[in-house]
Amino acid sequence: MIPALLTLLALVDAAFCGFRDAAGRNPRIEKRAYFLRAVRRGALAGLIAVAALAALTFAVLGLAPDPAGLWLDLLAAGRRLLLVYGAYAALVCTALLAYALPVHEARVLASVTILGPFTMVRPWVLAAGALLAALAAARAETAALTLASALTIGLIERLLGRGWRRGRPVPFRPS
Amino acid sequence: MDAPEISDLLVDYDPDTLARLPVRRSAVVERLRAAGRPGAARLAARLPARDDLLDEAAVDALLLRVHAELQRLSEEFDQGERVRFVLAPLLDALRAAGAPRPLRVVDVGCGLGYVVRWLAARGALGADVELVGCDYNRALIEAARAAASDEGLPCRFHVANAFTLREPATVFLSTGVVHHFRGDALVSFFREQARAGALAFIHFDIKPSHLSPLGAWIFHQARMREPLSRHDGVLSALRAHAGDALLAAARAGAEGLSSALFDGHVGPFPVLRIMHAVIGLRPDLRARFVDQLERLGPRGGRRLGAFS
């Protein structure tokens, strides 16, 4: 359950990274298809990251003298990660519900009080959760895997933006 | 706060011909340093230049990126809907008063023309409304035209002074523009609209409050990539005119038009009212406009202040 929930959080977070990466680059009014493509691109990047992290975790487990003990320690670290990231995700998702309301002020309020500030603190939340889990881990492998996971997820948005930073101008392309 | 925004200094135009004038990078850097903005001066010093003259193509590319980011913020804060909420009842009032058709709505300093294009796509303002955007920057106007054409939107964009158009405006509007006019220039801004024969104007801008600079900083850090966007965005919040100053300038400049503030009251929750607007119209339209606005319910009528 814990690995599944963490995977889900990582994929949703990566999908949002895709959205944020595409936002502010396309001047069209109707951008649903454009954003859907961006979200899929982000989610795919998240999937690749999660697969790589899973492979690394299984490799470390395979090499460990006590795989069952390490697995239990990893689950405990995962529970701590879920505590921090789950609370953050719950707040963001609650704010997003405001977008379904037909009240303009509700959307502004959600943006001003939650979505904007929470986007800004996302790297710090990522780091705080990872540190909390890593510092409480009983084994060095758990701490290392936890930090590696947080770093990988944190790099997704930066990697997605590389194409734009290579000098592509604002894309006035149809969605 | 009268420090200049970087984007205001990067381009210059001949006021008569609107021809682009060369801009010296060293002059921009010096001006920003003198205004006590060393970070902004460092940003300007890194801009590409040849023989100290800023590279116009590079400046335009930068402004396109900045305006695309600004559009994202406008989308997030529903600027199109914000304008439509006031503009639609105003147009109804103009129709009821028998104003000449078409009702031409001209966006002053439209940039990428987001609001004009949004209104064309979603505003449902009526077939008798013409939507026009004006800006001095050719690159922004060409991008606005391309975006409108791409989506088949019924609106036009001109590299022009909005106040001297051959086909004059019925209504002038703008979003996030008026804080660029300081001192006497703000009064002149309103005077030119009255002189141009407009029947009304609606100018939205950031509403200053104790939270607005912090909010602007958070949002520009979270949403903007360009350092110039981040710098100018926060400075915009610091330079935003108070409602009283906007009203005083409108009343001094736009002779023959009555003015009022929309969303002028900050109230206990300033985060809900991040923009305010100064609205001006011919005195005989006042009652009709208030009536149309009140038909939208308490959300409409109560947000409008007293007309001069």
Chai-1 contact restraints between the chains, C-beta under 6 A:
chainA,res_idxA,chainB,res_idxB,connection_type,confidence,min_distance_angstrom,max_distance_angstrom,comment,restraint_id
A,A23,B,R72,contact,1.0,0.0,6.0,A-B,restraint_1
A,G24,B,A68,contact,1.0,0.0,6.0,A-B,restraint_2
A,G24,B,E69,contact,1.0,0.0,6.0,A-B,restraint_3
A,G24,B,R72,contact,1.0,0.0,6.0,A-B,restraint_4
A,R25,B,A68,contact,1.0,0.0,6.0,A-B,restraint_5
A,P27,B,A68,contact,1.0,0.0,6.0,A-B,restraint_6
A,P27,B,Q71,contact,1.0,0.0,6.0,A-B,restraint_7
A,P27,B,L112,contact,1.0,0.0,6.0,A-B,restraint_8
A,P27,B,A147,contact,1.0,0.0,6.0,A-B,restraint_9
A,R28,B,A147,contact,1.0,0.0,6.0,A-B,restraint_10
A,R28,B,E151,contact,1.0,0.0,6.0,A-B,restraint_11
A,I29,B,R117,contact,1.0,0.0,6.0,A-B,restraint_12
A,I29,B,W118,contact,1.0,0.0,6.0,A-B,restraint_13
A,I29,B,A121,contact,1.0,0.0,6.0,A-B,restraint_14
A,H104,B,D78,contact,1.0,0.0,6.0,A-B,restraint_15
A,H104,B,E81,contact,1.0,0.0,6.0,A-B,restraint_16
A,E105,B,L272,contact,1.0,0.0,6.0,A-B,restraint_17
A,L109,B,L272,contact,1.0,0.0,6.0,A-B,restraint_18
A,S111,B,E76,contact,1.0,0.0,6.0,A-B,restraint_19
A,V112,B,V271,contact,1.0,0.0,6.0,A-B,restraint_20
A,G116,B,I218,contact,1.0,0.0,6.0,A-B,restraint_21
A,G116,B,F219,contact,1.0,0.0,6.0,A-B,restraint_22
A,G116,B,A222,contact,1.0,0.0,6.0,A-B,restraint_23
A,P117,B,I218,contact,1.0,0.0,6.0,A-B,restraint_24
A,T119,B,A222,contact,1.0,0.0,6.0,A-B,restraint_25
A,M120,B,I218,contact,1.0,0.0,6.0,A-B,restraint_26
A,M120,B,Q221,contact,1.0,0.0,6.0,A-B,restraint_27
A,M120,B,A222,contact,1.0,0.0,6.0,A-B,restraint_28
A,P169,B,A61,contact,1.0,0.0,6.0,A-B,restraint_29
A,V170,B,L64,contact,1.0,0.0,6.0,A-B,restraint_30
A,V170,B,R65,contact,1.0,0.0,6.0,A-B,restraint_31
A,V170,B,A68,contact,1.0,0.0,6.0,A-B,restraint_32
A,F172,B,A146,contact,1.0,0.0,6.0,A-B,restraint_33
A,P174,B,D150,contact,1.0,0.0,6.0,A-B,restraint_34
